[in-house]
Amino acid sequence: MGQGQKVYIIAEAGVNHNGDVQQALRLVDLAKACGADAVKFQTFKAAKVATACAQKASYQLKTQARGGNQLEMLKRLELDEKAHQRIIARCRQKKIGFLSTPFDEDSVDLLLKLGMKTFKVPSGEITNVPYLRKVASVAPRVILSTGMSTLQEIVFAVDVMVKAGLKKGHLTVLHCNTEYPTPWEDVNLRAMETIKERLNVRVGYSDHTTGILAALAAAALGAVIIEKHLTADRSQKGPDHQASLEPDEFKAMCEGIRGIEKMLGAGIKLPSPSEKKNMVIARRSIVAQRDIKRGELFTAENLTAKRPANGMSPIFWDRVIGRRAKRDFVMDEGIVL
């Protein structure tokens, strides 16, 4: 993270609205109140995403989400164009960024029509070449999630998008693990640094762990984007609620990230304004270790260094040793040449 660079915090509302536009609007309000820079939803037509034989993920089977397969679950979670318009209007009113992940090419077109400038590519689409080309050909900026991916697959996806027209400087790649919740031993935050070095791109982190520790650690490691699921109530029915933060937790994460930004600083090692006042107290000056007569040589036996640092610094010790005293000094008196 460069000097003064602000982490872009995305509240992943996703499908935590349960298909209810009023809940979606509430999530916009909560994201703003928590301190997020943007709130992100998901845009899709269920029939274009999954077949009837596509089963739920294991983490979804553990939740209270109804329906036996993905298609049935996704149909209940669709938001139509009118709902999107209402959400975007609320985002403008609240002065928070609107984002959405399109899961099919028609949804890409819809979001483009609605004026979205930054497109989020979900982890599951990183091998979907026609989809990647579609997004890259129309999106001014792209955020690419990389859950379940190898480094080689990420390189391939980025190459596909760049060849399709996306400028590499307009791409941010998010390290991600798609297990909900992600076990700590599988977080592998150092992979974020590997991606940055290998692809020479901006990197961030999409977090699916419980709690906020992984997100804070990613911010400390230089993530420029942090994405985390937000829910109004973790006990609600739905596929992602249980792996989401409630508002108080999300606010604490935002505050922690902002604190880390301040702590990282500019990387230049200098005394800070707050600690300069302690220098005279904690450092030392060269003083007489005993009474010294005029003309006497300064030696390690008659000099020492003691607090406070209001006289000659002991950094000049070698310059003083061997010189002759120009006047008398009493014990503990600061030495002057």
Secondary structure by P-SEA (a helix, b strand, c coil): ccccccccccccccccccccaaaaaaaaaaaaaacccbbbbbbccccccccccccccccccccccccccaaaaaaaacccaaaaaaaaaaaaaacbbbbbbbccaaaaaaaaaacccbbbbccccccaaaaaaaaaacccbbbbbbccccaaaaaaaaaaaaaaccccccbbbbbccccccccccccccaaaaaaaaaccbbbbbbccccccaaaaaaaaacccbbbbbbbcccccccccccccccaaaaaaaaaaaaaaaaaacccccccccccccccccccccbbbccccccccccccccccccccccccccccccccccccccccccccccccc
